[in-house]
Amino acid sequence: MNRARALSKIAAPLWAALLCASFAAEVTIQTGHAPGDVAFKLDPVPPPAVDDAATGATFKIIGGTADPNARGGLAVLHDGRVPANEDAPGENFFFAPPTEKGRLLIDLGRVVDVKSVATYSWHQGGRAAQHYTLYAADGSGIGFQAEPAADTDPAKAGWNLIGKVDTVDKGPGQHGVEIFPGKNGTPGKNRYLLFEVDPNQDPAGFGQTFYSEIDVIDAAAAPVKRLNVEKIIDTYKTDDGKYTFMVDSTQSPDLREWFGKKAIPAVQEWYPKIVELIAVPGFASPTQMTLRLQEGVIMPGNPGVPAYASGGNIVVSSGFLRSQEKGEAIGCVIHEIVHIAQTSDWGRGRVPGWVTEGVADYIRWFLFEPESQGAVIRDPDKARYDASYRTTANFFDWVVRTQVKDLPRKLNATSSTGYHHGLWREWTGKTVEELEAGWKKSLVP
């Protein structure tokens, strides 16, 4: 590698105040980027480390608020793992809007001879680029404040300014940034690192970066181990070539053959049917999706979740698939591809969750596998039309059979027009409460 070509030195007019007592006089920032998934092999930035000095460090938010969709919390930043796809909020950390300058503190627990600091991010849109200012301190300076307030300049509270990062010009994809010394040695012996994080500019307000990993390399420690992920991705299409399904079985190669022979044929047959069933004029359902098989808990804090859809991606629990190969496995996948086909706005609060989940379960239990009787109501007195999933699916089935046949399409259209209870009277001439009463009456033997 041509080191002179790879390294991008910070020019004094652009990055001010980089000369500080505890760090080398020459600081270099290098960046790597790929528009697609290259397993974070972002030359010249090395892949993330799995056993660096940040692994056992304490991470803390001291300014701003974590986005509630960052379900993995701060742990995802130093667990030695990276997201498996470009839109995985539960596997990244990001601040909530309208945080303008989020502050993230890393306490290494001891003074470390910091050789380099690296940050990694991944997203298919405005959350990909990195934009932050890095400070460091050993904690011994006069007037040192370990948690400077939002209106306090860290440089005036015992912190040394290291550098500023902005990779917005590189666009979406995987980003890697490494801050490391020049020829004069390591950045210095420090215990604390402070990231002041700025959002990227995004008209819709979704500019908070999806940070996937932060590494701190100790110059005195043994060489770190780096992630070396060899992707196992199979691509399938419908017979007409219109729809593409990519299956990522990297974490679960033992399921690769089964999923390709059992689940994919059902997806190839039913996704076009689902698209047609709920099609809304002026909106085209995605023509491509990724189905990822993942080991362990797929949604931090929710160990019982078997699968979920996000963007154009579906994540399925490998453990669930193994236990349900002859049971609910394929039906679960069908439920999730309904969410892919549904219009993209439904997750933004315009449509109640019981509607979207009810439609997905209606298609699964009453159209895909009606013989399984998976949505039978056993206690009509306790049934509610808005109970979601199977119960709501049963209600929708009754409405389709007795009132309005294209109900799934009408419900899907509300993602653009907005949902309200008055729609039921427009569609059927009855209130939703009146429909519920008729449905419950039909459930009584």
N, C-alpha and C positions, 0 to 999 in steps of 0.2 A: 504493500500500500504506500502511496506517496503521501507521507505525513504532512508535508507542506501544503499539499492540495487539500487534504481532509480536514485539517484544523482551521477553524475560523476564529482568529484572534479579535478580541474586543478593542475597537478603536477608542482612544481617549475622548474624542468629541462626542461619541455615541454613548459610551458607558463611563460615567463620571465617578470619581471617588473610589476607585478600586484599590488604591494603595493603602494598605492598613497594616498595623504592627504585627498581628498574629498570622497574616497570610502572606504567601509569596507575592513578590512585586509584579509578577507576570501571571495573569489568570487567563485561561483559554476556555472558550465555550465551543463545543462542537455539537452538531445536530445531525439527525438522521430521519428520513421520512420515506414511507411507502404508501401509495394510495389504497392498496389492498392488504390482505393478510399475508405477512411474511414471517410470522411467528416472532416478531420483534427483532429480527435480524436486520438491524438498521445501520449498516456500515456507514460511517466509522464508529457509531455508538454501539457498544457490545450489547448482547441480549441481557435482560434483567438477571441479577444474581439471586440465589436462593438462600445464601447463608452469610450475608453481609452484616455490617455493624448495625444496620437499622432493624434487623430481624427481631432483636429483643428490646428495641428501644421503646420509649413511651411517646405516643403521638397524641396531641391534644389540640383542639380548636380553641383559639383565644380571641378570635375575631370573626364575625359572621356566623352563619348557621348552615349545618349540613342539610342537603336536600333530603326529604323523607324517602325519596326513591333510591337513595344510596344505601340500600338495606344492609350491605356488608359492613358499613361503618368504616372507621379508620383502619381496621385490621387488614383490609384488602391492599393497603399501601405497602405493607411489609411482610406479606405472607409467602413471598417467593413464587406467586402465581400471577397469571395474566388472564384477562377475559378471553373467552373462546369465540366471541364475535364482536362486531363493530357497534352493537347497540345493546349493551348489557349493564344497565344501571346498578343492578345488585352486585356486580363484580368490579365496580369502580367507585371512587370517592369523588364527589363534586358538591360545591356549595349551592345553596338554594338562592334563587332570585329573591329579592333584588340585591344580594350581597355584592358590593362593589370592590371591597378589599378584604377578602377573607384571609385570616391569619392562621397558619398551621405551625405549631411548635413541635419540634422533635428533641427529646431529651435522650441522649445516648447512654445516660446512666454513669458515665465516666468520661474523662478527657481522652479523646481519640485523636491520633495523628491522621487527620482526614486526607486521604489521597485524592478522592473524587466524590462528587455527588451526581447522581443521575436520576432523571425523571422520565416516566413513560406514560403515554396516553393513547386512546384509540376511540374514534367515532367516525361515522359516515357523513357527519355534517359539521355544524358550527361548534360542536363541543370537542373537536379534535385538537386544535392548536393550543399551545402552552403559552401563558403570559403571566410571568411572576417576577418578583424581586427576591433574591436570596441574601439573608444575613446569617452571621455565625458569631458565637461567643464562647469563651471558656468559663464564664461565670465569675471571674475574679476581678473584673473591672470596677472602678469606682462608680457608684451609682447604678450598678447593673440591675435591670429589671427583667426578670425571667419571662414575665407576661405583660409586655407594654400595652397600654390601652390603645384603642383605635386612633385616638387623636395624638398619640405620642410617636415621635419619630424614633425608630429603633436605634438609629445612628447616634441619638442623643441620650440613649438609655443603656449604654455599655455594649452595643452590638456593632459589629463590623460589616459594612456593605461589601458583598462579594461580587454580585453582578445581576444583570437584568436579562430576562429571556422573553422573546416574542417570536413564535414560529408561525404566525398567522398567514404569512405569505406562501406557505407550503401546501395549504389546503387540507381537505379531509384525509383520513387514513390513520396509520400508526405513526406516532411521533416519539422520538427519543432525543433527550438532551443530556449531555455530560459536561459538567463543570469540573475542570481539573487544572493542575499547575502547569506552568511553563517550565523552562529549563532550570529554574532556581529551587525546585523542590516541591514539597507538598504544601497544600494551602495553609496548614497550621494545625496546632493542637487545640481542639475545641470539643465542648460537650454539647452545646446547643446549636440547633439550626432553626431558622425562622423563615418560612415562606410567606410572602405577602402576595396573594393570588388575585389577579384581576380577571374579570370575565372577557371573553371575546365579544366583539360587536355582533349582535344578532337582532334583526328587527322584531322577531317573535319573542325575544327575551330568553332564548335557550342557548346562551353563550357560555355557560359555566362548563369548564373543561372536565372531561371524564378522565381523571388521573388513575392509572392502573397500578403503578408501582413506583416507589422511591427507594433508591439504593444509596448507601453511604459506605464507601470502601475504606477500610483501615489499612494504612500503609505498613503497620507493624504486624498485621495478621497474615495467616497463610492465604494463598490465592483462593479467591472465591470460586464456587461452582456456578455455572451459568445455565439458564434454561436452554434446553435443546429439544424443542418440540417438533416432531415430524408429523405433519398433519395427514390424517386418513380421511379423505373426502371423496365421496362418490357422487356423480352427477346423473340424474335421471330426468327424462322429459316425457310429456304426454306424446301419444302417437302423432299428433299433428304438429308437434314441436312448439306449441304456443306457451306451455308452462314448463318451468324448470324447477327441479327440487334437488338441493344439494344436501347430502347426509354426511355430517361430521361425526365419525365414530372414533376419533383420536383417543379419547379416554376409555372407550369400551370396545376394543377390536373384536372381542368374542361375540358381540351382538351385530356385527357388521353384516354377516351373511343372512341372519334371521330377519333383520330389519329390511334388508333389500328384497328378500323373497316374500315376506308376509305383509309388512306395513306399507311399503312403497306402492305395490299394485293397487291397494285400496286408496291411497292418496292420489295416484294417477287417475283413477276412475272417478273419484268423488269430488276432487277439488273443482274441476270444470262444472260439475253438476251444482255444487254449492254456489259458485260464482253466478251461474244462470239463475238460480233460485232467488238470490237476494240482490240481483243486479239493480243498480240505481242509475237512471239516466244522467249522463255527465260525469260519471265516476267509473274508473276502471280498476278493478281489484288487481293487486300485485300479480305479476306473471312469474315471479321468482321468489323462492323462499329457501331458508337454510334450516334443517332439522338437526339439532345437536344432541347427542347422547352424553349425559354427564353423570359422573359418579358422585356419591355423597349427597348432601343436602343441596338442592339446586336453588333454593331461595332462602338465604340466611334468616334465621328467626322463624321459619315456617317449615319444619322438617317433614310435614305430611304432604306437601305439595308434590304431585306426580309430574306436572308439566305446566308450562306457561308460554304465552306468546308475547313477543315484544318487537315492534317494528315488523321487519320481514323475517324474523327469526322465531323458531320454536325450540325450547329446551325441554328435554324429557329425561326424567330420572331413570338411569340405567338399572338401578335396583328395582324400581317399579316394573320396568319392562320384563326383567327376568322373572319376577314373581307372578306376573300377569300375562305371560306369553299366550296362554290358552284362555285368558279371561278378558280383562278390560283394557289391555294394552293398546290394541288397534283402535278401539272406540275412543280412547282418550286422545289419540293422535288426531282422529277425525274432528273431535271437539275443538282442538287447537287450530286446525287449518280453517275452521269457520271464522275464527278471530282474525286470521290473516286476510280472508276474503272480505270481512266487514270493512266498511269505509273507515279511513284512517282517523277521522275526527272523533270516533266514539269514545276514546279514552280521555277526552278533555273535559269531562263533566257535563256534556250536553245530554247524554243518555244514561239513565240509571244502570248500575251494574247488573241488576236482576234482569234487565231486558236483554243485554248482550249475552249474558251467561245462559239465560233461558232459551234464546234462539239457538245457541251452540248446542245445548243439550237436546233441544227439540229435534234438530237435524240428526244428532247422533242417535238418540233413543227411538225416535218414531220413523225415521227415514232410513238411516244406515243399518241399524240392528234392532228392528222392532220385535223380532222373535225373542230377544233377551228379556223383555218386560222390565227393563231397568228403571222405568219412571212410573211404576205403579204406585198409586196413593193408597196407603194402608189405613190411614186415619183421616177421613174427610173432614171431621170437625176441626182438626188442627191445620188443615191446608190453607195456605194463603197464596193468592195469585202472584205476589211479589216476593215469595220465599226464595227465589232464584234457583238455578240449576234444574234438577229433575222435577221439582214441584211446579215451577213456572213452566217448564217444558210441557208438562201434562196439561196445564191451563192453556197454553198456546195451541196444543194439539186439538183441544176441544173447540177453541175459537176457529181454527182453520177448518175443522169438519162441519161446524154448524153456522158460522157467521161470515168469515172472509178468507178465501182461499190463499190470497197472496200476502198474508200477514207478515211472513219473514221479510219480504221486500219492503213493505210499508214501515216496519220497525227499523230496518236498516237505513231507510231514507231519513229517519229522524236525526241521524248523526249530523246531517247537514242543516235540516230545517229546525231542529230542536224538539225534544220530547215534552209533552204535557198530557195530563190525564184526559183533557177534552178531546184528544184524537180518537179515543175509543168510541165516543158518540158519533163523530164524523164518519168513522169506518163502519159502525154496526148499528147506529141508532140507539145505543144503550151506553150507560156509564160503565166504567170498569167494575164498580161495585155490583151493579146489576148482572154483569157478565160473570163475576165471581160467584154470585148466588146461583146462577143457572148451572155453572160448571160443578159446583159442590153438590148440587142436587143430583146431577148425573152420576156422581161417584157413589151414591148410596145404592146398594144392591136392591 
